[in-house]
Amino acid sequence: MSFIEPLSINITGSAVALPRVEGEHDGDYRSADGLIELWASHQYAKRTRRTLRVNLSKITSDPFKPAENVKVSTSFYVVFDIPPAGFTSAELLTMFTGSNTLFTATSNQMITKLLGGEA
């Protein structure tokens, strides 16, 4: 089963379409220019790991050679690390919803502070 596509994400001020480009069980969705990517993956072992990851790339000047440009990238992950038994999907969703509410409260204040190095 896959997400409804194309996915749409707004990172740079306007919506960008992310059609599915790979993955039968895991999903890889990518912008036409390849600079924005979202992937969903599932790993099954002693614990199940469900990951949703956004990668953002851009071209910028090389700090060591300012006359040259380089491609740089950054990523953001959401990972659920789930034991084989004991939690339902509904319980995990309430954990995510509560965490997301905390993180985004007061204009994303907690994330802003985290990105500034606070803990």
Buried (B, 14 or more C-beta within 10 A) or exposed (E): EEEEEBBEBEEEEEEBBBEBBEEEEEBBBBBEEEBBBBBBBEEEEEEEEBBBBBBBBEEEEEEEEEEEEEEEEEEEEEEBEBEEEEEEEEEEEEEEEEEEEEEEEEEEEBBEEEEEEEE
